[in-house]
């Protein structure tokens, strides 16, 4: 408690807390990973990194009121 951090171990709100993260991973899988056949791990990291940059900087999201994740 010295740092002012409280841990919630009762499990309530867990689904709501992870909703945004779940949506991101679903988008990443369906819009990037499942569509490509990466040659090696280096290419996969580069392409997935590019996708994450585009996702955060260029794509407005309804859950952020039309703003990008970087803006939010």
PDB file of N, H, CA, C and O in Angstrom:
ATOM      1  N   UNK A   1       0.806  -1.202   0.000  1.00  0.00           N
ATOM      2  CA  UNK A   1       0.000   0.000   0.000  1.00  0.00           C
ATOM      3  C   UNK A   1       0.849   1.266   0.000  1.00  0.00           C
ATOM      4  O   UNK A   1       0.306   2.358  -0.169  1.00  0.00           O
ATOM      5  N   UNK A   2       2.138   1.159   0.180  1.00  0.00           N
ATOM      6  H   UNK A   2       2.579   0.272   0.317  1.00  0.00           H
ATOM      7  CA  UNK A   2       2.991   2.337   0.240  1.00  0.00           C
ATOM      8  C   UNK A   2       2.940   3.141  -1.056  1.00  0.00           C
ATOM      9  O   UNK A   2       3.032   4.368  -1.019  1.00  0.00           O
ATOM     10  N   UNK A   3       2.797   2.479  -2.194  1.00  0.00           N
ATOM     11  H   UNK A   3       2.723   1.482  -2.225  1.00  0.00           H
ATOM     12  CA  UNK A   3       2.763   3.172  -3.479  1.00  0.00           C
ATOM     13  C   UNK A   3       1.350   3.603  -3.853  1.00  0.00           C
ATOM     14  O   UNK A   3       1.157   4.194  -4.916  1.00  0.00           O
ATOM     15  N   UNK A   4       0.382   3.331  -3.031  1.00  0.00           N
ATOM     16  H   UNK A   4       0.539   2.851  -2.168  1.00  0.00           H
ATOM     17  CA  UNK A   4      -0.991   3.706  -3.319  1.00  0.00           C
ATOM     18  C   UNK A   4      -1.678   2.771  -4.300  1.00  0.00           C
ATOM     19  O   UNK A   4      -2.667   3.152  -4.926  1.00  0.00           O
ATOM     20  N   UNK A   5      -1.172   1.563  -4.442  1.00  0.00           N
ATOM     21  H   UNK A   5      -0.368   1.253  -3.933  1.00  0.00           H
ATOM     22  CA  UNK A   5      -1.733   0.587  -5.375  1.00  0.00           C
ATOM     23  C   UNK A   5      -2.616  -0.374  -4.603  1.00  0.00           C
ATOM     24  O   UNK A   5      -2.225  -0.917  -3.570  1.00  0.00           O
ATOM     25  N   UNK A   6      -3.844  -0.577  -5.139  1.00  0.00           N
ATOM     26  H   UNK A   6      -4.162  -0.136  -5.978  1.00  0.00           H
ATOM     27  CA  UNK A   6      -4.753  -1.542  -4.536  1.00  0.00           C
ATOM     28  C   UNK A   6      -4.991  -2.644  -5.555  1.00  0.00           C
ATOM     29  O   UNK A   6      -5.230  -2.362  -6.729  1.00  0.00           O
ATOM     30  N   UNK A   7      -4.929  -3.864  -5.129  1.00  0.00           N
ATOM     31  H   UNK A   7      -4.735  -4.093  -4.175  1.00  0.00           H
ATOM     32  CA  UNK A   7      -5.145  -5.007  -5.999  1.00  0.00           C
ATOM     33  C   UNK A   7      -6.539  -5.547  -5.766  1.00  0.00           C
ATOM     34  O   UNK A   7      -6.938  -5.803  -4.630  1.00  0.00           O
ATOM     35  N   UNK A   8      -7.277  -5.718  -6.854  1.00  0.00           N
ATOM     36  H   UNK A   8      -6.953  -5.510  -7.777  1.00  0.00           H
ATOM     37  CA  UNK A   8      -8.633  -6.250  -6.785  1.00  0.00           C
ATOM     38  C   UNK A   8      -8.560  -7.752  -7.027  1.00  0.00           C
ATOM     39  O   UNK A   8      -8.279  -8.187  -8.144  1.00  0.00           O
ATOM     40  N   UNK A   9      -8.807  -8.543  -5.999  1.00  0.00           N
ATOM     41  H   UNK A   9      -9.035  -8.190  -5.092  1.00  0.00           H
ATOM     42  CA  UNK A   9      -8.725  -9.996  -6.163  1.00  0.00           C
ATOM     43  C   UNK A   9     -10.095 -10.668  -6.114  1.00  0.00           C
ATOM     44  O   UNK A   9     -10.182 -11.896  -6.099  1.00  0.00           O
ATOM     45  N   UNK A  10     -11.164  -9.872  -6.091  1.00  0.00           N
ATOM     46  H   UNK A  10     -11.094  -8.875  -6.103  1.00  0.00           H
ATOM     47  CA  UNK A  10     -12.489 -10.474  -6.006  1.00  0.00           C
ATOM     48  C   UNK A  10     -13.013 -10.943  -7.365  1.00  0.00           C
ATOM     49  O   UNK A  10     -13.992 -11.688  -7.410  1.00  0.00           O
ATOM     50  N   UNK A  11     -12.388 -10.527  -8.480  1.00  0.00           N
ATOM     51  H   UNK A  11     -11.593  -9.921  -8.443  1.00  0.00           H
ATOM     52  CA  UNK A  11     -12.788 -10.994  -9.802  1.00  0.00           C
ATOM     53  C   UNK A  11     -13.904 -10.196 -10.444  1.00  0.00           C
ATOM     54  O   UNK A  11     -14.195 -10.400 -11.623  1.00  0.00           O
ATOM     55  N   UNK A  12     -14.525  -9.311  -9.726  1.00  0.00           N
ATOM     56  H   UNK A  12     -14.289  -9.145  -8.769  1.00  0.00           H
ATOM     57  CA  UNK A  12     -15.592  -8.497 -10.316  1.00  0.00           C
ATOM     58  C   UNK A  12     -14.990  -7.481 -11.270  1.00  0.00           C
ATOM     59  O   UNK A  12     -13.865  -7.021 -11.070  1.00  0.00           O
ATOM     60  N   UNK A  13     -15.737  -7.133 -12.303  1.00  0.00           N
ATOM     61  H   UNK A  13     -16.651  -7.506 -12.465  1.00  0.00           H
ATOM     62  CA  UNK A  13     -15.336  -6.174 -13.330  1.00  0.00           C
ATOM     63  C   UNK A  13     -14.175  -6.676 -14.190  1.00  0.00           C
ATOM     64  O   UNK A  13     -13.672  -5.920 -15.021  1.00  0.00           O
ATOM     65  N   UNK A  14     -13.752  -7.877 -14.024  1.00  0.00           N
ATOM     66  H   UNK A  14     -14.161  -8.491 -13.349  1.00  0.00           H
ATOM     67  CA  UNK A  14     -12.613  -8.394 -14.769  1.00  0.00           C
ATOM     68  C   UNK A  14     -12.895  -8.371 -16.277  1.00  0.00           C
ATOM     69  O   UNK A  14     -12.029  -7.967 -17.053  1.00  0.00           O
ATOM     70  N   UNK A  15     -14.067  -8.788 -16.697  1.00  0.00           N
ATOM     71  H   UNK A  15     -14.771  -9.116 -16.066  1.00  0.00           H
ATOM     72  CA  UNK A  15     -14.406  -8.813 -18.126  1.00  0.00           C
ATOM     73  C   UNK A  15     -14.414  -7.400 -18.705  1.00  0.00           C
ATOM     74  O   UNK A  15     -13.944  -7.180 -19.822  1.00  0.00           O
ATOM     75  N   UNK A  16     -14.941  -6.458 -17.957  1.00  0.00           N
ATOM     76  H   UNK A  16     -15.323  -6.637 -17.050  1.00  0.00           H
ATOM     77  CA  UNK A  16     -14.968  -5.082 -18.442  1.00  0.00           C
ATOM     78  C   UNK A  16     -13.577  -4.482 -18.503  1.00  0.00           C
ATOM     79  O   UNK A  16     -13.275  -3.713 -19.415  1.00  0.00           O
ATOM     80  N   UNK A  17     -12.733  -4.818 -17.555  1.00  0.00           N
ATOM     81  H   UNK A  17     -12.978  -5.443 -16.814  1.00  0.00           H
ATOM     82  CA  UNK A  17     -11.365  -4.298 -17.537  1.00  0.00           C
ATOM     83  C   UNK A  17     -10.584  -4.783 -18.743  1.00  0.00           C
ATOM     84  O   UNK A  17      -9.718  -4.065 -19.240  1.00  0.00           O
ATOM     85  N   UNK A  18     -10.867  -5.980 -19.223  1.00  0.00           N
ATOM     86  H   UNK A  18     -11.571  -6.564 -18.818  1.00  0.00           H
ATOM     87  CA  UNK A  18     -10.102  -6.565 -20.320  1.00  0.00           C
ATOM     88  C   UNK A  18     -10.755  -6.385 -21.683  1.00  0.00           C
ATOM     89  O   UNK A  18     -10.208  -6.849 -22.684  1.00  0.00           O
ATOM     90  N   UNK A  19     -11.892  -5.734 -21.751  1.00  0.00           N
ATOM     91  H   UNK A  19     -12.336  -5.357 -20.939  1.00  0.00           H
ATOM     92  CA  UNK A  19     -12.628  -5.627 -23.014  1.00  0.00           C
ATOM     93  C   UNK A  19     -11.810  -4.930 -24.093  1.00  0.00           C
ATOM     94  O   UNK A  19     -11.757  -5.413 -25.224  1.00  0.00           O
ATOM     95  N   UNK A  20     -11.179  -3.825 -23.777  1.00  0.00           N
ATOM     96  H   UNK A  20     -11.222  -3.432 -22.858  1.00  0.00           H
ATOM     97  CA  UNK A  20     -10.397  -3.097 -24.780  1.00  0.00           C
ATOM     98  C   UNK A  20      -9.207  -3.923 -25.246  1.00  0.00           C
ATOM     99  O   UNK A  20      -8.891  -3.944 -26.436  1.00  0.00           O
ATOM    100  N   UNK A  21      -8.560  -4.588 -24.334  1.00  0.00           N
ATOM    101  H   UNK A  21      -8.817  -4.571 -23.367  1.00  0.00           H
ATOM    102  CA  UNK A  21      -7.413  -5.429 -24.684  1.00  0.00           C
ATOM    103  C   UNK A  21      -7.859  -6.603 -25.545  1.00  0.00           C
ATOM    104  O   UNK A  21      -7.191  -6.955 -26.517  1.00  0.00           O
ATOM    105  N   UNK A  22      -8.986  -7.206 -25.190  1.00  0.00           N
ATOM    106  H   UNK A  22      -9.529  -6.920 -24.400  1.00  0.00           H
ATOM    107  CA  UNK A  22      -9.523  -8.316 -25.992  1.00  0.00           C
ATOM    108  C   UNK A  22      -9.858  -7.867 -27.397  1.00  0.00           C
ATOM    109  O   UNK A  22      -9.582  -8.589 -28.354  1.00  0.00           O
ATOM    110  N   UNK A  23     -10.452  -6.681 -27.547  1.00  0.00           N
ATOM    111  H   UNK A  23     -10.676  -6.094 -26.769  1.00  0.00           H
ATOM    112  CA  UNK A  23     -10.778  -6.159 -28.881  1.00  0.00           C
ATOM    113  C   UNK A  23      -9.511  -5.929 -29.693  1.00  0.00           C
ATOM    114  O   UNK A  23      -9.465  -6.243 -30.883  1.00  0.00           O
ATOM    115  N   UNK A  24      -8.480  -5.378 -29.049  1.00  0.00           N
ATOM    116  H   UNK A  24      -8.518  -5.123 -28.083  1.00  0.00           H
ATOM    117  CA  UNK A  24      -7.224  -5.142 -29.761  1.00  0.00           C
ATOM    118  C   UNK A  24      -6.629  -6.459 -30.265  1.00  0.00           C
ATOM    119  O   UNK A  24      -6.265  -6.552 -31.437  1.00  0.00           O
ATOM    120  N   UNK A  25      -6.522  -7.474 -29.410  1.00  0.00           N
ATOM    121  H   UNK A  25      -6.818  -7.398 -28.457  1.00  0.00           H
ATOM    122  CA  UNK A  25      -5.928  -8.751 -29.824  1.00  0.00           C
ATOM    123  C   UNK A  25      -6.758  -9.415 -30.912  1.00  0.00           C
ATOM    124  O   UNK A  25      -6.200 -10.040 -31.815  1.00  0.00           O
ATOM    125  N   UNK A  26      -8.077  -9.293 -30.843  1.00  0.00           N
ATOM    126  H   UNK A  26      -8.530  -8.785 -30.110  1.00  0.00           H
ATOM    127  CA  UNK A  26      -8.928  -9.855 -31.890  1.00  0.00           C
ATOM    128  C   UNK A  26      -8.665  -9.145 -33.217  1.00  0.00           C
ATOM    129  O   UNK A  26      -8.557  -9.792 -34.258  1.00  0.00           O
ATOM    130  N   UNK A  27      -8.562  -7.816 -33.182  1.00  0.00           N
ATOM    131  H   UNK A  27      -8.650  -7.290 -32.336  1.00  0.00           H
ATOM    132  CA  UNK A  27      -8.266  -7.061 -34.401  1.00  0.00           C
ATOM    133  C   UNK A  27      -6.905  -7.440 -34.958  1.00  0.00           C
ATOM    134  O   UNK A  27      -6.765  -7.647 -36.164  1.00  0.00           O
ATOM    135  N   UNK A  28      -5.913  -7.532 -34.107  1.00  0.00           N
ATOM    136  H   UNK A  28      -6.027  -7.364 -33.127  1.00  0.00           H
ATOM    137  CA  UNK A  28      -4.565  -7.902 -34.544  1.00  0.00           C
ATOM    138  C   UNK A  28      -4.565  -9.259 -35.227  1.00  0.00           C
ATOM    139  O   UNK A  28      -3.968  -9.416 -36.292  1.00  0.00           O
ATOM    140  N   UNK A  29      -5.216 -10.227 -34.636  1.00  0.00           N
ATOM    141  H   UNK A  29      -5.701 -10.100 -33.771  1.00  0.00           H
ATOM    142  CA  UNK A  29      -5.245 -11.575 -35.216  1.00  0.00           C
ATOM    143  C   UNK A  29      -5.947 -11.592 -36.561  1.00  0.00           C
ATOM    144  O   UNK A  29      -5.411 -12.127 -37.532  1.00  0.00           O
ATOM    145  N   UNK A  30      -7.153 -11.009 -36.632  1.00  0.00           N
ATOM    146  H   UNK A  30      -7.588 -10.575 -35.844  1.00  0.00           H
ATOM    147  CA  UNK A  30      -7.958 -11.118 -37.841  1.00  0.00           C
ATOM    148  C   UNK A  30      -7.515 -10.176 -38.956  1.00  0.00           C
ATOM    149  O   UNK A  30      -7.689 -10.498 -40.132  1.00  0.00           O
ATOM    150  N   UNK A  31      -6.948  -9.024 -38.615  1.00  0.00           N
ATOM    151  H   UNK A  31      -6.807  -8.762 -37.660  1.00  0.00           H
ATOM    152  CA  UNK A  31      -6.553  -8.057 -39.636  1.00  0.00           C
ATOM    153  C   UNK A  31      -5.095  -8.184 -40.050  1.00  0.00           C
ATOM    154  O   UNK A  31      -4.705  -7.648 -41.087  1.00  0.00           O
ATOM    155  N   UNK A  32      -4.285  -8.876 -39.269  1.00  0.00           N
ATOM    156  H   UNK A  32      -4.601  -9.312 -38.426  1.00  0.00           H
ATOM    157  CA  UNK A  32      -2.851  -8.977 -39.585  1.00  0.00           C
ATOM    158  C   UNK A  32      -2.360 -10.420 -39.600  1.00  0.00           C
ATOM    159  O   UNK A  32      -1.973 -10.929 -40.651  1.00  0.00           O
ATOM    160  N   UNK A  33      -2.371 -11.063 -38.480  1.00  0.00           N
ATOM    161  H   UNK A  33      -2.686 -10.650 -37.626  1.00  0.00           H
ATOM    162  CA  UNK A  33      -1.691 -12.354 -38.319  1.00  0.00           C
ATOM    163  C   UNK A  33      -2.292 -13.446 -39.197  1.00  0.00           C
ATOM    164  O   UNK A  33      -1.560 -14.163 -39.879  1.00  0.00           O
ATOM    165  N   UNK A  34      -3.619 -13.579 -39.187  1.00  0.00           N
ATOM    166  H   UNK A  34      -4.214 -12.996 -38.633  1.00  0.00           H
ATOM    167  CA  UNK A  34      -4.246 -14.668 -39.942  1.00  0.00           C
ATOM    168  C   UNK A  34      -4.178 -14.464 -41.451  1.00  0.00           C
ATOM    169  O   UNK A  34      -4.334 -15.420 -42.211  1.00  0.00           O
ATOM    170  N   UNK A  35      -3.944 -13.220 -41.895  1.00  0.00           N
ATOM    171  H   UNK A  35      -3.817 -12.444 -41.277  1.00  0.00           H
ATOM    172  CA  UNK A  35      -3.925 -12.926 -43.324  1.00  0.00           C
ATOM    173  C   UNK A  35      -2.556 -13.104 -43.968  1.00  0.00           C
ATOM    174  O   UNK A  35      -2.449 -13.127 -45.194  1.00  0.00           O
ATOM    175  N   UNK A  36      -1.513 -13.230 -43.162  1.00  0.00           N
ATOM    176  H   UNK A  36      -1.599 -13.212 -42.166  1.00  0.00           H
ATOM    177  CA  UNK A  36      -0.164 -13.260 -43.704  1.00  0.00           C
ATOM    178  C   UNK A  36       0.566 -14.550 -43.359  1.00  0.00           C
ATOM    179  O   UNK A  36       0.291 -15.204 -42.352  1.00  0.00           O
ATOM    180  N   UNK A  37       1.501 -14.888 -44.231  1.00  0.00           N
ATOM    181  H   UNK A  37       1.725 -14.357 -45.048  1.00  0.00           H
ATOM    182  CA  UNK A  37       2.364 -16.046 -44.022  1.00  0.00           C
ATOM    183  C   UNK A  37       3.788 -15.516 -43.859  1.00  0.00           C
ATOM    184  O   UNK A  37       4.510 -15.351 -44.842  1.00  0.00           O
ATOM    185  N   UNK A  38       4.183 -15.252 -42.625  1.00  0.00           N
ATOM    186  H   UNK A  38       3.596 -15.386 -41.827  1.00  0.00           H
ATOM    187  CA  UNK A  38       5.490 -14.651 -42.360  1.00  0.00           C
ATOM    188  C   UNK A  38       6.605 -15.640 -42.681  1.00  0.00           C
ATOM    189  O   UNK A  38       6.485 -16.839 -42.429  1.00  0.00           O
ATOM    190  N   UNK A  39       7.683 -15.119 -43.237  1.00  0.00           N
ATOM    191  H   UNK A  39       7.781 -14.145 -43.442  1.00  0.00           H
ATOM    192  CA  UNK A  39       8.830 -15.958 -43.593  1.00  0.00           C
ATOM    193  C   UNK A  39       9.587 -16.407 -42.348  1.00  0.00           C
ATOM    194  O   UNK A  39      10.001 -17.560 -42.236  1.00  0.00           O
ATOM    195  N   UNK A  40       9.758 -15.470 -41.415  1.00  0.00           N
ATOM    196  H   UNK A  40       9.421 -14.533 -41.507  1.00  0.00           H
ATOM    197  CA  UNK A  40      10.499 -15.779 -40.193  1.00  0.00           C
ATOM    198  C   UNK A  40      10.029 -14.859 -39.066  1.00  0.00           C
ATOM    199  O   UNK A  40       9.162 -14.008 -39.263  1.00  0.00           O
ATOM    200  N   UNK A  41      10.605 -15.042 -37.905  1.00  0.00           N
ATOM    201  H   UNK A  41      11.309 -15.734 -37.745  1.00  0.00           H
ATOM    202  CA  UNK A  41      10.218 -14.266 -36.728  1.00  0.00           C
ATOM    203  C   UNK A  41      10.537 -12.789 -36.904  1.00  0.00           C
ATOM    204  O   UNK A  41       9.788 -11.936 -36.426  1.00  0.00           O
ATOM    205  N   UNK A  42      11.627 -12.474 -37.577  1.00  0.00           N
ATOM    206  H   UNK A  42      12.235 -13.166 -37.965  1.00  0.00           H
ATOM    207  CA  UNK A  42      12.006 -11.073 -37.789  1.00  0.00           C
ATOM    208  C   UNK A  42      10.935 -10.359 -38.608  1.00  0.00           C
ATOM    209  O   UNK A  42      10.533  -9.247 -38.267  1.00  0.00           O
ATOM    210  N   UNK A  43      10.472 -10.988 -39.681  1.00  0.00           N
ATOM    211  H   UNK A  43      10.798 -11.891 -39.958  1.00  0.00           H
ATOM    212  CA  UNK A  43       9.416 -10.389 -40.496  1.00  0.00           C
ATOM    213  C   UNK A  43       8.118 -10.264 -39.702  1.00  0.00           C
ATOM    214  O   UNK A  43       7.432  -9.246 -39.792  1.00  0.00           O
ATOM    215  N   UNK A  44       7.787 -11.275 -38.941  1.00  0.00           N
ATOM    216  H   UNK A  44       8.344 -12.102 -38.868  1.00  0.00           H
ATOM    217  CA  UNK A  44       6.558 -11.228 -38.137  1.00  0.00           C
ATOM    218  C   UNK A  44       6.602 -10.069 -37.153  1.00  0.00           C
ATOM    219  O   UNK A  44       5.624  -9.335 -37.016  1.00  0.00           O
ATOM    220  N   UNK A  45       7.709  -9.900 -36.480  1.00  0.00           N
ATOM    221  H   UNK A  45       8.504 -10.497 -36.592  1.00  0.00           H
ATOM    222  CA  UNK A  45       7.833  -8.793 -35.521  1.00  0.00           C
ATOM    223  C   UNK A  45       7.730  -7.443 -36.216  1.00  0.00           C
ATOM    224  O   UNK A  45       7.078  -6.531 -35.709  1.00  0.00           O
ATOM    225  N   UNK A  46       8.372  -7.310 -37.380  1.00  0.00           N
ATOM    226  H   UNK A  46       8.902  -8.051 -37.792  1.00  0.00           H
ATOM    227  CA  UNK A  46       8.341  -6.055 -38.123  1.00  0.00           C
ATOM    228  C   UNK A  46       6.915  -5.738 -38.580  1.00  0.00           C
ATOM    229  O   UNK A  46       6.442  -4.616 -38.397  1.00  0.00           O
ATOM    230  N   UNK A  47       6.235  -6.711 -39.169  1.00  0.00           N
ATOM    231  H   UNK A  47       6.619  -7.622 -39.318  1.00  0.00           H
ATOM    232  CA  UNK A  47       4.888  -6.493 -39.691  1.00  0.00           C
ATOM    233  C   UNK A  47       3.864  -6.250 -38.579  1.00  0.00           C
ATOM    234  O   UNK A  47       2.996  -5.386 -38.704  1.00  0.00           O
ATOM    235  N   UNK A  48       3.969  -7.003 -37.517  1.00  0.00           N
ATOM    236  H   UNK A  48       4.674  -7.705 -37.415  1.00  0.00           H
ATOM    237  CA  UNK A  48       3.047  -6.810 -36.387  1.00  0.00           C
ATOM    238  C   UNK A  48       3.316  -5.463 -35.723  1.00  0.00           C
ATOM    239  O   UNK A  48       2.379  -4.779 -35.310  1.00  0.00           O
ATOM    240  N   UNK A  49       4.587  -5.077 -35.619  1.00  0.00           N
ATOM    241  H   UNK A  49       5.347  -5.632 -35.955  1.00  0.00           H
ATOM    242  CA  UNK A  49       4.932  -3.754 -35.083  1.00  0.00           C
ATOM    243  C   UNK A  49       4.345  -2.634 -35.925  1.00  0.00           C
ATOM    244  O   UNK A  49       3.844  -1.644 -35.391  1.00  0.00           O
ATOM    245  N   UNK A  50       4.409  -2.791 -37.251  1.00  0.00           N
ATOM    246  H   UNK A  50       4.817  -3.595 -37.685  1.00  0.00           H
ATOM    247  CA  UNK A  50       3.823  -1.797 -38.155  1.00  0.00           C
ATOM    248  C   UNK A  50       2.317  -1.718 -37.968  1.00  0.00           C
ATOM    249  O   UNK A  50       1.741  -0.630 -37.964  1.00  0.00           O
ATOM    250  N   UNK A  51       1.683  -2.870 -37.813  1.00  0.00           N
ATOM    251  H   UNK A  51       2.151  -3.754 -37.816  1.00  0.00           H
ATOM    252  CA  UNK A  51       0.230  -2.898 -37.589  1.00  0.00           C
ATOM    253  C   UNK A  51      -0.116  -2.148 -36.292  1.00  0.00           C
ATOM    254  O   UNK A  51      -1.052  -1.348 -36.268  1.00  0.00           O
ATOM    255  N   UNK A  52       0.628  -2.404 -35.234  1.00  0.00           N
ATOM    256  H   UNK A  52       1.388  -3.053 -35.253  1.00  0.00           H
ATOM    257  CA  UNK A  52       0.352  -1.765 -33.948  1.00  0.00           C
ATOM    258  C   UNK A  52       0.529  -0.255 -34.057  1.00  0.00           C
ATOM    259  O   UNK A  52      -0.262   0.499 -33.490  1.00  0.00           O
ATOM    260  N   UNK A  53       1.555   0.198 -34.776  1.00  0.00           N
ATOM    261  H   UNK A  53       2.197  -0.414 -35.236  1.00  0.00           H
ATOM    262  CA  UNK A  53       1.749   1.634 -34.974  1.00  0.00           C
ATOM    263  C   UNK A  53       0.569   2.247 -35.720  1.00  0.00           C
ATOM    264  O   UNK A  53       0.069   3.303 -35.331  1.00  0.00           O
ATOM    265  N   UNK A  54       0.117   1.587 -36.796  1.00  0.00           N
ATOM    266  H   UNK A  54       0.523   0.730 -37.112  1.00  0.00           H
ATOM    267  CA  UNK A  54      -1.045   2.078 -37.542  1.00  0.00           C
ATOM    268  C   UNK A  54      -2.295   2.082 -36.663  1.00  0.00           C
ATOM    269  O   UNK A  54      -3.060   3.047 -36.667  1.00  0.00           O
ATOM    270  N   UNK A  55      -2.494   1.022 -35.925  1.00  0.00           N
ATOM    271  H   UNK A  55      -1.872   0.238 -35.921  1.00  0.00           H
ATOM    272  CA  UNK A  55      -3.668   0.892 -35.061  1.00  0.00           C
ATOM    273  C   UNK A  55      -3.715   2.035 -34.049  1.00  0.00           C
ATOM    274  O   UNK A  55      -4.778   2.611 -33.815  1.00  0.00           O
ATOM    275  N   UNK A  56      -2.590   2.360 -33.457  1.00  0.00           N
ATOM    276  H   UNK A  56      -1.727   1.892 -33.648  1.00  0.00           H
ATOM    277  CA  UNK A  56      -2.548   3.384 -32.415  1.00  0.00           C
ATOM    278  C   UNK A  56      -2.560   4.804 -32.955  1.00  0.00           C
ATOM    279  O   UNK A  56      -3.102   5.701 -32.310  1.00  0.00           O
ATOM    280  N   UNK A  57      -1.973   5.028 -34.127  1.00  0.00           N
ATOM    281  H   UNK A  57      -1.532   4.300 -34.651  1.00  0.00           H
ATOM    282  CA  UNK A  57      -1.797   6.392 -34.613  1.00  0.00           C
ATOM    283  C   UNK A  57      -2.803   6.822 -35.669  1.00  0.00           C
ATOM    284  O   UNK A  57      -3.121   8.008 -35.764  1.00  0.00           O
ATOM    285  N   UNK A  58      -3.305   5.900 -36.453  1.00  0.00           N
ATOM    286  H   UNK A  58      -3.047   4.937 -36.376  1.00  0.00           H
ATOM    287  CA  UNK A  58      -4.068   6.289 -37.637  1.00  0.00           C
ATOM    288  C   UNK A  58      -5.546   5.953 -37.590  1.00  0.00           C
ATOM    289  O   UNK A  58      -6.338   6.589 -38.285  1.00  0.00           O
ATOM    290  N   UNK A  59      -5.932   4.993 -36.808  1.00  0.00           N
ATOM    291  H   UNK A  59      -5.289   4.477 -36.244  1.00  0.00           H
ATOM    292  CA  UNK A  59      -7.302   4.480 -36.870  1.00  0.00           C
ATOM    293  C   UNK A  59      -8.139   5.012 -35.710  1.00  0.00           C
ATOM    294  O   UNK A  59      -7.912   4.641 -34.558  1.00  0.00           O
ATOM    295  N   UNK A  60      -9.115   5.890 -36.011  1.00  0.00           N
ATOM    296  H   UNK A  60      -9.300   6.192 -36.947  1.00  0.00           H
ATOM    297  CA  UNK A  60     -10.003   6.348 -34.933  1.00  0.00           C
ATOM    298  C   UNK A  60     -10.906   5.206 -34.461  1.00  0.00           C
ATOM    299  O   UNK A  60     -11.294   4.339 -35.244  1.00  0.00           O
ATOM    300  N   UNK A  61     -11.225   5.224 -33.187  1.00  0.00           N
ATOM    301  H   UNK A  61     -10.909   5.929 -32.551  1.00  0.00           H
ATOM    302  CA  UNK A  61     -12.011   4.148 -32.585  1.00  0.00           C
ATOM    303  C   UNK A  61     -13.255   4.725 -31.923  1.00  0.00           C
ATOM    304  O   UNK A  61     -13.205   5.777 -31.285  1.00  0.00           O
ATOM    305  N   UNK A  62     -14.348   4.033 -32.081  1.00  0.00           N
ATOM    306  H   UNK A  62     -14.389   3.178 -32.599  1.00  0.00           H
ATOM    307  CA  UNK A  62     -15.612   4.462 -31.501  1.00  0.00           C
ATOM    308  C   UNK A  62     -15.521   4.564 -29.981  1.00  0.00           C
ATOM    309  O   UNK A  62     -16.076   5.484 -29.381  1.00  0.00           O
ATOM    310  N   UNK A  63     -14.813   3.610 -29.359  1.00  0.00           N
ATOM    311  H   UNK A  63     -14.362   2.862 -29.847  1.00  0.00           H
ATOM    312  CA  UNK A  63     -14.726   3.606 -27.899  1.00  0.00           C
ATOM    313  C   UNK A  63     -13.937   4.798 -27.348  1.00  0.00           C
ATOM    314  O   UNK A  63     -14.018   5.094 -26.156  1.00  0.00           O
ATOM    315  N   UNK A  64     -13.168   5.490 -28.219  1.00  0.00           N
ATOM    316  H   UNK A  64     -13.103   5.249 -29.187  1.00  0.00           H
ATOM    317  CA  UNK A  64     -12.416   6.670 -27.805  1.00  0.00           C
ATOM    318  C   UNK A  64     -13.065   7.955 -28.343  1.00  0.00           C
ATOM    319  O   UNK A  64     -12.423   9.003 -28.419  1.00  0.00           O
ATOM    320  N   UNK A  65     -14.328   7.853 -28.707  1.00  0.00           N
ATOM    321  H   UNK A  65     -14.849   7.002 -28.645  1.00  0.00           H
ATOM    322  CA  UNK A  65     -15.049   9.019 -29.202  1.00  0.00           C
ATOM    323  C   UNK A  65     -14.519   9.524 -30.536  1.00  0.00           C
ATOM    324  O   UNK A  65     -14.518  10.732 -30.775  1.00  0.00           O
ATOM    325  N   UNK A  66     -14.072   8.637 -31.400  1.00  0.00           N
ATOM    326  H   UNK A  66     -14.073   7.656 -31.205  1.00  0.00           H
ATOM    327  CA  UNK A  66     -13.552   9.019 -32.712  1.00  0.00           C
ATOM    328  C   UNK A  66     -12.097   9.427 -32.711  1.00  0.00           C
ATOM    329  O   UNK A  66     -11.566   9.848 -33.739  1.00  0.00           O
ATOM    330  N   UNK A  67     -11.448   9.308 -31.567  1.00  0.00           N
ATOM    331  H   UNK A  67     -11.880   8.967 -30.732  1.00  0.00           H
ATOM    332  CA  UNK A  67     -10.027   9.630 -31.482  1.00  0.00           C
ATOM    333  C   UNK A  67      -9.215   8.351 -31.656  1.00  0.00           C
ATOM    334  O   UNK A  67      -9.739   7.246 -31.513  1.00  0.00           O
ATOM    335  N   UNK A  68      -7.933   8.514 -31.965  1.00  0.00           N
ATOM    336  H   UNK A  68      -7.507   9.411 -32.081  1.00  0.00           H
ATOM    337  CA  UNK A  68      -7.045   7.371 -32.050  1.00  0.00           C
ATOM    338  C   UNK A  68      -6.584   6.992 -30.641  1.00  0.00           C
ATOM    339  O   UNK A  68      -6.684   7.814 -29.730  1.00  0.00           O
ATOM    340  N   UNK A  69      -6.084   5.773 -30.438  1.00  0.00           N
ATOM    341  H   UNK A  69      -6.002   5.105 -31.178  1.00  0.00           H
ATOM    342  CA  UNK A  69      -5.556   5.410 -29.116  1.00  0.00           C
ATOM    343  C   UNK A  69      -4.434   6.344 -28.657  1.00  0.00           C
ATOM    344  O   UNK A  69      -4.333   6.637 -27.465  1.00  0.00           O
ATOM    345  N   UNK A  70      -3.589   6.817 -29.582  1.00  0.00           N
ATOM    346  H   UNK A  70      -3.671   6.579 -30.550  1.00  0.00           H
ATOM    347  CA  UNK A  70      -2.527   7.744 -29.197  1.00  0.00           C
ATOM    348  C   UNK A  70      -3.095   9.062 -28.676  1.00  0.00           C
ATOM    349  O   UNK A  70      -2.532   9.659 -27.759  1.00  0.00           O
ATOM    350  N   UNK A  71      -4.199   9.515 -29.250  1.00  0.00           N
ATOM    351  H   UNK A  71      -4.657   9.030 -29.995  1.00  0.00           H
ATOM    352  CA  UNK A  71      -4.822  10.752 -28.803  1.00  0.00           C
ATOM    353  C   UNK A  71      -5.494  10.578 -27.436  1.00  0.00           C
ATOM    354  O   UNK A  71      -5.501  11.488 -26.607  1.00  0.00           O
ATOM    355  N   UNK A  72      -6.052   9.393 -27.229  1.00  0.00           N
ATOM    356  H   UNK A  72      -6.046   8.654 -27.903  1.00  0.00           H
ATOM    357  CA  UNK A  72      -6.742   9.131 -25.968  1.00  0.00           C
ATOM    358  C   UNK A  72      -5.717   8.936 -24.884  1.00  0.00           C
ATOM    359  O   UNK A  72      -6.076   8.701 -23.730  1.00  0.00           O
TER     360      UNK A  72
END
